[in-house]
Amino acid sequence: MTKIAVLGAYPLDPTRLSGVEVAIVYVQRELLKQPDVTLHVISCHSSLTEPKTVQDGRLTVTYLPRGSHGRITWHRQEVAALRRVLDAFCPDMVHAHGSGLYAGAALGSGYPAVVTVHGIAAQEARLAYNDPATSWGDRLRGLLDSAYERWVIGRAEHLIVISPYVEQVFARVFRGTCYLVENACEERFFDLRREPVPGRLLFAGPVIPRKGVLLLLQALERVRREMPEAHVRIAGSLNADPDYARACQALVAERGMEEAVAFLGHVSQEQVLEEYRRCAVFVLPSFQETAPMVIEQAMAAGVPSVATRVGGVPWMLEDGVTGLTLPAPGANELRGERGQTRGGLSLASTVDELTRAILRLLQNPAQARSMGERARIEAEARFRPEAVARRTLGVYRSVLSTDPNRRFRMI
């Protein structure tokens, strides 16, 4: 029996998934289809005061408490707790998700380890630093996360990248072996029977500055001058940055678009599926992304996307074939402020580009349908959980083959 430990964000309620949890859970389910695999998932949660373990056949999940000041000590307490659980399990392989404490624990465990990078702390810290609304405490947290990330990546020997963009970012720091394994998308997205509502746009994700929701709302106002039936449904939490969410809602009220904008808040996975099934176009005007799961979901569902060419997005969408892409604005436009930018378009130019791209797809439903169909074909080959699990197993074999004292026994 091959024993694999997975360190990363894992939900206390497995029916409610978000962020990195999605990638871990989907692949974990596929790995357990291998009859000679035992999995032990270890995850830290700030809401816990005592460890908690759940057993389900060959899957064990251990939840550990997480303190609020781990960054200052470089997660010393949490890393020690994670390593105690690892030593009790004695895995053949450790797979850490993220470039923070889970990676630090895996690399210092003494077991063969591979790290999957999801979000890039340094890039998000840069955006936060350029946002005048970011507190000094949040800026400090970003700098600490960036420093820890750089330390972790510099020590890693095996790195799974979910996009070539990740390898590009860490080219000067990482000296080991990279493996490209994109995130898995839930099977149900591939099986959706599309019934798009004319003029309906969808945005999925938290309403935060990095996601560019204000840009989308300003573009929508212009789109409606030519297509009054155009409207957007925003599926995502309003609590991550309440001030920004209120600014978005205020803009909607100021421009008289209340009937054209629906703020849905956090929604169930079943409703997410329904939103993709019924939208005509998916829109993601972000300032920074690594390899957004929402783009994978749109592709798997056969929905054409309009997105900014940031991070790993150009490796996901082929402009004019599976969606439309456009340049992102500069970082100082995060909250919709006008001005000159470096390394990006001005806010006005971005809104113009976004408006044109949305109109192009809404006014040409046949072209939009063709792009969506091509996107689904592309997603089938890249994002099916079975295919992602197979590539992950290939990485495990490669990592373990470098250690003569351990044998990989998986079929």
TANORCOR-V27933 format. One record per backbone hydrogen bond with DSSP energy under -0.5 kcal/mol. CO is the residue of the C=O (numbers start at 1). NH is the residue of the N-H. E is the energy in kcal/mol with one decimal. If there is no record, write none. Layout:
CO:NH:E
CO:NH:E
This chain:
2:4:-0.6
2:38:-2.8
3:92:-2.7
3:93:-1.4
4:40:-2.2
5:7:-0.5
5:95:-3.1
6:8:-0.5
6:42:-2.8
7:97:-2.9
12:14:-0.6
13:16:-2.5
15:17:-0.6
18:21:-1.5
19:22:-1.2
19:23:-0.7
20:24:-2.0
21:25:-2.7
22:26:-2.2
23:27:-1.5
24:28:-2.4
25:29:-2.1
26:30:-1.2
27:31:-2.7
28:32:-1.9
30:33:-1.4
31:34:-1.9
33:35:-0.5
34:37:-1.4
36:2:-3.2
38:4:-2.9
39:60:-2.2
40:6:-2.4
41:62:-3.0
42:8:-1.9
43:64:-2.9
45:48:-1.2
45:66:-1.3
52:63:-3.9
54:61:-3.0
56:59:-1.8
58:39:-2.5
58:60:-0.5
59:56:-3.2
60:41:-2.9
61:54:-3.0
61:63:-0.5
62:43:-2.5
63:52:-2.5
64:45:-3.0
69:72:-0.6
69:73:-0.9
70:75:-4.2
71:74:-1.2
75:79:-2.9
76:80:-2.1
77:81:-2.0
78:82:-2.7
79:83:-2.4
80:84:-1.7
81:85:-1.7
82:86:-2.2
83:87:-2.4
84:88:-1.6
85:89:-1.8
86:90:-3.3
93:5:-2.9
94:96:-0.5
94:114:-2.1
95:7:-2.6
96:98:-0.5
96:116:-3.1
100:104:-2.1
101:105:-2.5
102:106:-2.1
103:107:-2.6
104:108:-1.3
106:109:-1.2
112:94:-2.5
114:96:-2.5
115:117:-0.6
115:160:-3.1
116:98:-3.7
117:162:-0.7
119:121:-0.7
120:124:-2.0
121:125:-2.6
122:126:-1.8
123:127:-1.9
124:128:-2.4
125:129:-2.4
126:130:-1.5
127:131:-0.6
128:131:-0.9
130:132:-0.7
131:134:-2.1
135:139:-2.1
136:140:-2.3
137:141:-2.2
138:142:-2.2
139:143:-2.1
140:144:-2.4
141:145:-2.4
142:146:-2.2
143:147:-2.2
144:148:-2.4
145:149:-2.4
146:150:-2.3
147:151:-2.0
148:152:-2.6
149:153:-2.8
150:154:-1.9
151:155:-1.0
152:155:-0.9
152:156:-1.5
157:177:-2.8
158:115:-1.8
159:161:-0.6
159:179:-2.3
160:117:-1.7
161:181:-2.0
163:166:-1.4
163:167:-0.9
164:168:-2.0
165:169:-2.3
166:170:-2.0
168:171:-1.0
170:173:-1.3
170:174:-3.0
177:159:-2.6
179:161:-2.9
179:181:-0.8
185:385:-0.6
186:189:-1.5
186:190:-0.6
187:190:-1.2
187:191:-0.7
189:192:-1.0
192:194:-0.8
196:198:-0.5
197:200:-2.2
199:231:-2.5
200:280:-2.6
200:281:-1.5
201:233:-2.0
202:283:-2.8
203:235:-3.0
206:208:-1.6
208:211:-1.4
208:213:-0.6
209:212:-1.9
210:287:-3.0
210:288:-0.8
212:216:-1.7
213:217:-2.3
214:218:-2.2
215:219:-2.4
216:220:-2.5
217:221:-1.7
218:222:-1.3
219:223:-2.8
220:224:-2.4
222:225:-1.1
222:226:-0.6
223:226:-1.4
223:227:-2.5
227:230:-2.4
231:201:-2.9
232:262:-2.1
233:203:-2.3
233:235:-0.7
234:236:-0.9
234:264:-2.6
234:265:-0.7
235:205:-2.3
237:207:-2.7
239:242:-0.6
241:245:-2.3
242:246:-2.6
243:247:-1.9
244:248:-2.2
245:249:-2.4
246:250:-2.6
247:251:-2.1
248:252:-1.9
249:253:-2.1
250:254:-2.9
251:255:-2.3
252:257:-2.8
253:256:-1.1
257:260:-1.7
257:261:-1.0
258:261:-0.5
260:232:-2.8
261:263:-0.6
262:234:-3.2
262:264:-0.9
265:236:-0.6
268:272:-2.2
269:273:-2.2
270:274:-1.7
271:275:-2.5
272:276:-2.2
273:277:-2.1
274:278:-1.7
275:279:-1.4
277:195:-2.2
278:197:-3.4
281:202:-1.9
282:306:-2.6
284:286:-1.1
284:308:-1.7
290:312:-0.9
292:295:-0.8
292:296:-1.4
293:297:-2.6
294:298:-2.2
295:299:-2.6
296:300:-2.9
297:301:-2.1
298:302:-0.6
298:303:-3.1
299:302:-1.2
304:282:-2.5
305:324:-3.0
306:284:-2.7
307:326:-1.6
308:310:-2.0
310:313:-2.4
312:315:-1.2
312:316:-0.6
313:316:-1.6
313:317:-2.6
317:319:-0.7
318:321:-2.6
318:322:-2.1
318:323:-1.0
322:305:-0.8
323:320:-3.1
324:307:-2.3
326:309:-2.9
328:345:-1.8
330:333:-1.8
331:334:-1.4
333:336:-2.5
345:330:-1.8
346:350:-2.3
347:351:-2.6
348:352:-2.1
349:353:-2.5
350:354:-2.9
351:355:-2.5
352:356:-2.3
353:357:-2.2
354:358:-2.4
355:359:-2.5
356:360:-2.3
357:361:-1.5
358:362:-2.7
359:363:-2.7
361:364:-0.5
364:368:-2.4
365:369:-2.6
366:370:-2.2
367:371:-2.4
368:372:-2.4
369:373:-2.4
370:374:-2.2
371:375:-2.4
372:376:-2.1
373:377:-1.9
374:378:-2.2
375:379:-2.5
376:380:-2.3
377:381:-1.2
378:382:-1.2
379:383:-3.2
379:384:-0.6
380:384:-0.6
383:185:-2.9
384:388:-2.3
385:389:-2.9
386:390:-2.0
387:391:-2.0
388:392:-2.3
389:393:-2.6
390:394:-1.7
391:395:-1.7
392:396:-2.3
393:397:-2.5
394:398:-2.0
395:399:-2.8
396:400:-2.8
397:401:-1.8
398:402:-0.5
399:402:-1.1
400:403:-1.4
402:404:-0.7
403:406:-1.7
407:409:-0.7
